[in-house]
């Protein structure tokens, strides 16, 4: 099964970890607009694409006992310019300089950790996320968008003409299933959907496009929108419908297969339970058609 996963943050890495042990060809297309933390500092210094979520996804797919996997997640604590940076972010940054290509850098980093699945940035061009408020104010930067107190009227990229990585577009067209989310709706899920090449591929692929809802309300302005309304609300915001089905935590059916979704939330955190999420997705893989009678559709 060829599965493409789109998003960012901890949500995307959770999905990848849930599916990693299955016999699937996974591709991940990752948001690259983050401007906070270690990633934000590297972007400001180097004008790179955001590397943190990319590094997290590759680390998730790597063998946890692999020394490189452990090392890449280590963050320096001593007082120095590297304080707060993860080793993996610094390695990826160095590889970007050496290869002059984020995609090639990601391939080399994946090779270091023996990760065979395909990991792509949403674009090789550094861009920022921009929102327009109700009163017409322009808010630039992912962290700034995440801190909004009112829902934005518009969301777009600082460069609307950036290109997606060709291999990522190819994988969308060739996919059997596309999983979008979970995660922060405005800042993790939406940025890749704003890239025109990805938009066109999502509109024309024959794959079943599934939006994975969050298990609880976000701790952001999106708390004003119910998780079960995120997909339709985002579609209205960006101007096109990017999903066929919604995977709801409260739903009790996947196609014709009876599945209990009530335990998708983790006992410890407001995140999806990896084992249960894997079980639900695997049950859907047996019938990846766009069946309009499914109770997963809102």
GIWO-V740510 format. One record per residue. RES is the residue in one letter. SS is DSSP state (@ for helix, = for strand, . for the rest). PHI is phi in radians with two decimals (none if undefined). PSI is psi in degrees with one decimal (NA if undefined). Layout:
<<RES & SS & PHI & PSI> <RES & SS & PHI & PSI>>
This chain:
<<X & . & none & 128.8> <X & = & -1.68 & 112.9> <X & = & -2.08 & 127.3> <X & = & -1.85 & 129.6> <X & = & -1.98 & 130.5> <X & = & -2.16 & 134.1> <X & = & 2.70 & -144.5> <X & . & -3.04 & -174.5> <X & @ & 1.12 & -159.9> <X & @ & -1.25 & -26.0> <X & @ & -1.06 & -47.8> <X & @ & -1.15 & -41.9> <X & @ & -1.12 & -31.5> <X & @ & -1.14 & -43.6> <X & @ & -1.12 & -45.1> <X & @ & -1.08 & -41.1> <X & @ & -1.15 & -37.0> <X & @ & -1.13 & -33.3> <X & @ & -1.73 & -7.2> <X & . & -1.07 & -34.0> <X & . & -1.46 & -6.5> <X & . & -1.45 & 168.3> <X & . & -1.57 & 65.8> <X & . & -2.20 & 153.5> <X & = & -1.66 & 109.6> <X & = & -1.74 & 138.9> <X & = & -2.23 & 138.3> <X & = & -2.13 & 130.8> <X & = & -1.98 & 116.2> <X & = & -1.98 & 135.9> <X & . & -1.05 & 139.0> <X & . & -2.26 & 35.3> <X & . & -1.88 & 2.3> <X & . & -1.02 & 133.3> <X & . & -2.22 & 23.4> <X & . & -2.00 & 165.1> <X & @ & 1.07 & -149.6> <X & @ & -1.02 & -43.0> <X & @ & -1.05 & -45.0> <X & @ & -1.09 & -39.1> <X & @ & -1.14 & -41.7> <X & @ & -1.16 & -38.9> <X & @ & -1.13 & -40.9> <X & @ & -1.15 & -36.9> <X & @ & -1.39 & -37.9> <X & @ & -1.98 & -9.2> <X & . & 0.97 & 49.3> <X & . & -1.67 & 167.3> <X & . & -1.25 & 159.0> <X & . & -1.14 & 128.9> <X & . & -1.86 & -18.1> <X & @ & -1.06 & -48.3> <X & @ & -1.19 & -34.1> <X & @ & -1.09 & -48.0> <X & @ & -1.06 & -42.1> <X & @ & -1.08 & -41.4> <X & @ & -1.16 & -41.5> <X & @ & -1.15 & -43.2> <X & @ & -1.05 & -37.0> <X & @ & -1.10 & -36.8> <X & @ & -1.45 & -12.2> <X & . & -1.42 & 160.2> <X & . & -1.12 & 123.2> <X & . & -1.11 & -21.1> <X & . & -1.55 & -6.1> <X & . & -1.17 & 126.4> <X & @ & -0.97 & -38.2> <X & @ & -1.14 & -34.6> <X & @ & -1.14 & -43.1> <X & @ & -1.15 & -44.4> <X & @ & -1.12 & -41.2> <X & @ & -1.12 & -26.7> <X & . & -1.55 & -7.5> <X & . & -1.22 & 135.7> <X & = & -1.98 & 135.2> <X & . & -1.21 & 136.9> <X & . & -1.93 & -15.7> <X & . & -1.36 & 157.7> <X & . & -1.24 & 107.9> <X & . & -2.96 & 172.5> <X & . & -1.06 & -24.7> <X & . & -1.57 & 0.7> <X & . & -1.00 & 130.8> <X & . & 1.54 & -15.5> <X & . & -1.38 & 142.0> <X & = & -1.49 & 150.2> <X & @ & -1.04 & -39.6> <X & @ & -1.08 & -41.4> <X & @ & -1.08 & -39.8> <X & @ & -1.20 & -38.7> <X & @ & -1.14 & -45.1> <X & @ & -1.07 & -40.4> <X & @ & -1.08 & -43.6> <X & @ & -1.13 & -41.0> <X & @ & -1.14 & -34.4> <X & @ & -1.09 & -40.4> <X & @ & -1.17 & -41.3> <X & @ & -1.21 & -42.0> <X & @ & -1.61 & -17.2> <X & . & 1.03 & 27.6> <X & . & -2.72 & 118.6> <X & @ & -1.00 & -38.6> <X & @ & -1.12 & -44.3> <X & @ & -1.16 & -37.6> <X & @ & -1.08 & -41.9> <X & @ & -1.12 & -40.4> <X & @ & -1.09 & -42.4> <X & @ & -1.19 & -40.4> <X & @ & -1.13 & -40.8> <X & @ & -1.08 & -39.2> <X & @ & -1.13 & -37.9> <X & @ & -1.05 & -33.5> <X & . & -1.78 & 10.0> <X & . & 1.01 & 38.3> <X & . & -1.69 & 121.3> <X & . & -1.71 & -15.7> <X & . & -1.23 & 157.8> <X & = & -1.54 & 124.4> <X & = & -2.08 & 126.5> <X & = & -2.24 & 143.9> <X & = & -1.31 & 156.2> <X & . & -1.13 & -24.3> <X & . & -2.82 & 156.9> <X & . & -1.49 & -7.0> <X & . & -1.63 & 129.4> <X & . & -1.19 & 126.2> <X & . & -2.43 & 162.9> <X & . & -2.02 & 155.6> <X & = & -1.55 & 134.0> <X & = & -2.25 & 138.4> <X & = & -2.13 & 153.7> <X & = & -2.04 & 128.4> <X & . & -1.45 & 175.8> <X & . & -1.03 & -34.6> <X & . & -1.59 & 9.9> <X & . & 1.56 & 4.0> <X & . & -1.22 & 138.6> <X & = & -1.66 & 123.9> <X & = & -1.99 & 117.3> <X & = & -1.94 & 130.6> <X & . & 1.98 & 138.5> <X & @ & -1.08 & -43.9> <X & @ & -1.09 & -38.4> <X & @ & -1.20 & -39.0> <X & @ & -1.13 & -40.3> <X & @ & -1.13 & -23.0> <X & . & -1.63 & 5.1> <X & . & -1.02 & 146.2> <X & . & -1.71 & -18.2> <X & . & -2.19 & 149.4> <X & . & -1.08 & 138.6> <X & . & -1.28 & 153.6> <X & . & -1.51 & -24.9> <X & = & -2.62 & 148.2> <X & = & -2.42 & 129.6> <X & = & -2.72 & 172.6> <X & = & -1.69 & 151.9> <X & . & -1.09 & -25.8> <X & . & -2.20 & 106.4> <X & . & -1.35 & -7.4> <X & . & -1.85 & 10.6> <X & . & -1.11 & 152.4> <X & . & -1.76 & 148.3> <X & . & -1.42 & 163.7> <X & . & -1.17 & 124.1> <X & @ & -0.93 & -39.0> <X & @ & -1.14 & -32.0> <X & @ & -1.18 & -42.6> <X & @ & -1.10 & -43.5> <X & @ & -1.01 & -43.6> <X & @ & -1.16 & -32.8> <X & @ & -1.12 & -44.6> <X & @ & -1.14 & -34.7> <X & @ & -1.57 & -2.9> <X & . & -1.24 & 152.6> <X & . & -1.60 & -31.1> <X & = & -2.57 & 141.4> <X & = & -2.14 & 124.7> <X & = & -1.90 & 126.2> <X & = & -2.07 & 122.2> <X & = & 1.58 & -171.9> <X & . & -1.37 & -177.9> <X & . & 2.48 & -173.0> <X & . & -1.12 & 118.0> <X & @ & -1.05 & -46.4> <X & @ & -1.35 & -38.7> <X & @ & -1.86 & -18.4> <X & @ & -1.89 & -40.4> <X & @ & -1.54 & -43.5> <X & @ & -1.23 & -40.0> <X & @ & -0.88 & -48.4> <X & @ & -1.09 & -31.3> <X & @ & -1.23 & -14.8> <X & . & -1.54 & -9.1> <X & . & -1.38 & 122.8> <X & @ & -0.99 & -41.2> <X & @ & -1.09 & -39.3> <X & @ & -1.23 & -41.8> <X & @ & -0.98 & -51.0> <X & @ & -1.10 & -38.5> <X & @ & -1.16 & -41.5> <X & @ & -1.14 & -33.6> <X & @ & -1.32 & -22.3> <X & @ & -2.01 & -5.3> <X & . & -1.22 & 153.1> <X & . & -1.61 & -2.5> <X & . & -1.22 & 153.4> <X & = & -1.35 & 124.4> <X & = & -1.77 & 116.6> <X & = & -2.05 & 124.5> <X & = & -1.65 & 123.4> <X & = & -1.65 & 114.4> <X & . & -1.29 & 154.6> <X & . & -1.24 & 155.7> <X & . & -1.42 & -13.5> <X & . & -2.72 & 173.3> <X & . & -1.15 & 146.5> <X & . & -1.29 & 154.9> <X & . & -1.59 & 59.3> <X & . & -2.75 & -172.9> <X & @ & -1.07 & -22.0> <X & @ & -1.22 & -5.8> <X & @ & -1.13 & -16.3> <X & @ & -1.36 & -9.7> <X & . & -2.03 & 127.9> <X & . & -1.07 & 140.7> <X & @ & -0.90 & -33.8> <X & @ & -1.28 & -9.4> <X & @ & -1.86 & -1.4> <X & @ & -1.02 & -46.7> <X & @ & -1.07 & -49.0> <X & @ & -1.19 & -37.2> <X & @ & -1.13 & -43.3> <X & @ & -1.14 & -38.2> <X & @ & -1.03 & -43.6> <X & @ & -1.13 & -37.6> <X & @ & -1.17 & -43.9> <X & @ & -1.66 & -7.8> <X & . & 1.63 & 10.2> <X & . & -2.75 & 154.5> <X & . & -1.53 & 119.4> <X & . & -1.85 & 6.3> <X & . & -2.39 & 156.7> <X & . & -1.85 & -41.2> <X & = & -2.26 & 154.3> <X & = & -2.04 & 128.5> <X & = & -1.53 & 101.3> <X & . & -1.67 & 139.4> <X & . & -1.11 & -31.9> <X & . & -1.58 & -9.7> <X & . & -1.23 & 153.9> <X & . & -2.16 & 29.2> <X & . & -2.70 & 141.1> <X & = & -2.20 & 106.5> <X & . & 0.97 & -123.4> <X & . & -1.69 & 1.2> <X & = & -1.64 & 129.4> <X & . & -1.38 & 120.6> <X & . & -2.37 & 135.4> <X & . & -1.58 & 113.2> <X & . & -1.62 & 0.7> <X & . & -1.17 & -18.7> <X & . & -1.82 & 21.9> <X & . & -1.17 & -26.6> <X & = & -1.38 & 142.0> <X & . & -1.24 & 150.7> <X & . & -1.27 & -26.8> <X & . & -1.69 & -37.2> <X & . & -2.30 & 166.0> <X & . & -1.44 & 56.6> <X & . & -2.30 & 167.0> <X & = & -1.25 & 140.8> <X & . & -1.27 & 120.6> <X & @ & -1.07 & -43.3> <X & @ & -1.14 & -43.8> <X & @ & -1.20 & -39.4> <X & @ & -1.09 & -41.9> <X & @ & -1.06 & -44.6> <X & @ & -1.05 & -43.3> <X & @ & -1.15 & -47.3> <X & @ & -1.14 & -42.0> <X & @ & -1.07 & -36.5> <X & @ & -1.19 & -31.0> <X & @ & -1.35 & -27.8> <X & @ & -1.06 & -29.2> <X & . & -1.16 & -21.4> <X & . & -2.44 & 75.4> <X & . & -1.47 & 19.0> <X & . & -1.34 & 160.3> <X & . & -1.52 & 71.1> <X & . & -1.41 & 112.6> <X & . & -1.25 & -10.2> <X & . & -1.53 & -2.8> <X & . & -1.14 & 136.9> <X & . & -1.24 & -0.3> <X & . & -1.37 & -16.1> <X & . & -1.47 & 133.8> <X & . & -1.76 & NA>>
